[in-house]
Amino acid sequence: MKNNAKYSAAINDKYCKIVTCRICAGICPVDNLLVRNNRIVDSGNCNGCGLCENYCPEMAIKIEKVNL
């Protein structure tokens, strides 16, 4: 059975150190996290792998399951 779950990456701008970090954007295997206007944004392609959440040194990202 195929997993059709949808996910999103919630970024807490208060903790995100976009100017010096960007680890999440670099580690995302589906290029979901993008840098726009000096912020990290979710492009809507999150597969829920959790790499960004696990590698964020500031714990500024939380992967959330989207209710359809």
BAMAR-206537 format. One line per field, with one value per atom (N, C-alpha, C): residue number from 1; x, y, z. Coordinates in steps of 0.1 Angstrom, whole numbers, plus 5000, padded with zeros to 4 digits. Example, Ala and Ser with C-alpha at 12.3 -4.5 7.8 and 13.67 -1.06 7.14 Angstrom:
// residues 2
pos	1,1,1,2,2,2
xx	5132,5123,5132,5128,5137,5129
yy	4943,4955,4967,4978,4989,5000
zz	5078,5078,5078,5071,5071,5079
// end
This chain:
// residues 68
pos	1,1,1,2,2,2,3,3,3,4,4,4,5,5,5,6,6,6,7,7,7,8,8,8,9,9,9,10,10,10,11,11,11,12,12,12,13,13,13,14,14,14,15,15,15,16,16,16,17,17,17,18,18,18,19,19,19,20,20,20,21,21,21,22,22,22,23,23,23,24,24,24,25,25,25,26,26,26,27,27,27,28,28,28,29,29,29,30,30,30,31,31,31,32,32,32,33,33,33,34,34,34,35,35,35,36,36,36,37,37,37,38,38,38,39,39,39,40,40,40,41,41,41,42,42,42,43,43,43,44,44,44,45,45,45,46,46,46,47,47,47,48,48,48,49,49,49,50,50,50,51,51,51,52,52,52,53,53,53,54,54,54,55,55,55,56,56,56,57,57,57,58,58,58,59,59,59,60,60,60,61,61,61,62,62,62,63,63,63,64,64,64,65,65,65,66,66,66,67,67,67,68,68,68
xx	5008,5000,5009,5006,5014,5010,5020,5018,5015,5002,4998,4998,5004,5005,5011,5007,5013,5019,5030,5038,5042,5045,5050,5061,5070,5080,5077,5074,5071,5084,5087,5100,5096,5103,5102,5112,5108,5117,5125,5119,5125,5138,5139,5151,5160,5154,5162,5173,5185,5197,5201,5192,5193,5206,5210,5221,5234,5236,5248,5247,5235,5233,5229,5216,5211,5213,5216,5218,5206,5194,5182,5180,5182,5180,5190,5202,5212,5210,5204,5202,5189,5180,5167,5168,5164,5166,5156,5145,5136,5135,5146,5147,5134,5128,5116,5118,5129,5132,5140,5135,5141,5144,5154,5157,5150,5141,5134,5133,5137,5136,5143,5154,5163,5155,5147,5139,5139,5138,5136,5121,5117,5102,5100,5089,5085,5078,5083,5078,5066,5062,5051,5054,5067,5071,5076,5074,5079,5075,5085,5081,5081,5084,5083,5095,5106,5118,5124,5123,5127,5142,5149,5163,5165,5157,5159,5157,5146,5143,5155,5160,5171,5184,5187,5200,5200,5188,5188,5194,5205,5212,5204,5195,5187,5173,5170,5157,5146,5148,5138,5128,5129,5120,5113,5100,5092,5084,5085,5078,5064,5054,5040,5033,5024,5016,5004,5001,4990,4977,4967,4954,4947,4943,4936,4921
yy	4988,5000,5012,5022,5034,5044,5051,5061,5074,5079,5092,5103,5102,5112,5125,5136,5149,5155,5161,5167,5182,5189,5203,5205,5214,5218,5232,5232,5245,5250,5262,5269,5280,5280,5290,5300,5312,5322,5328,5327,5332,5325,5312,5304,5302,5303,5300,5310,5305,5314,5313,5318,5317,5324,5334,5342,5333,5325,5318,5303,5297,5283,5277,5276,5270,5255,5248,5234,5227,5231,5224,5225,5236,5237,5228,5227,5219,5204,5200,5185,5179,5188,5183,5175,5162,5154,5157,5164,5168,5183,5190,5205,5212,5208,5214,5228,5229,5241,5251,5263,5273,5286,5293,5306,5317,5324,5335,5347,5358,5371,5368,5362,5359,5351,5342,5333,5319,5309,5295,5293,5288,5286,5272,5266,5253,5254,5247,5249,5240,5231,5223,5209,5205,5192,5183,5186,5178,5164,5154,5140,5135,5143,5139,5131,5131,5124,5128,5141,5146,5150,5149,5153,5167,5176,5190,5192,5186,5186,5181,5169,5163,5170,5177,5183,5198,5204,5218,5220,5228,5230,5238,5246,5255,5249,5237,5231,5240,5247,5256,5251,5238,5231,5220,5219,5208,5202,5189,5183,5180,5184,5182,5174,5165,5158,5167,5168,5177,5169,5173,5166,5170,5160,5162,5161
zz	5000,5000,5000,4991,4990,5001,5007,5017,5010,5011,5005,5015,5026,5036,5031,5035,5032,5044,5042,5053,5050,5060,5058,5069,5065,5075,5080,5093,5100,5105,5100,5104,5114,5126,5136,5133,5128,5124,5136,5148,5160,5163,5160,5163,5151,5139,5127,5125,5122,5120,5105,5096,5082,5077,5083,5078,5079,5089,5091,5089,5087,5087,5074,5071,5059,5057,5068,5068,5062,5067,5062,5047,5041,5027,5019,5025,5018,5020,5031,5034,5028,5025,5020,5007,5007,4995,4984,4987,4977,4974,4978,4976,4980,4992,4996,5003,5010,5017,5009,5007,4998,5006,5002,5008,5000,5006,4999,5009,5005,5013,5026,5026,5038,5048,5043,5052,5046,5054,5048,5047,5035,5033,5027,5031,5026,5013,5002,4989,4986,4996,4994,4989,4989,4984,4995,5008,5019,5018,5020,5020,5034,5044,5058,5063,5056,5060,5073,5077,5090,5090,5079,5080,5084,5079,5083,5098,5103,5117,5126,5122,5129,5129,5118,5116,5120,5122,5126,5140,5140,5153,5163,5158,5166,5169,5164,5166,5162,5150,5145,5135,5132,5122,5129,5126,5130,5118,5116,5105,5110,5102,5106,5096,5100,5090,5088,5075,5071,5070,5077,5076,5063,5056,5043,5045
// end
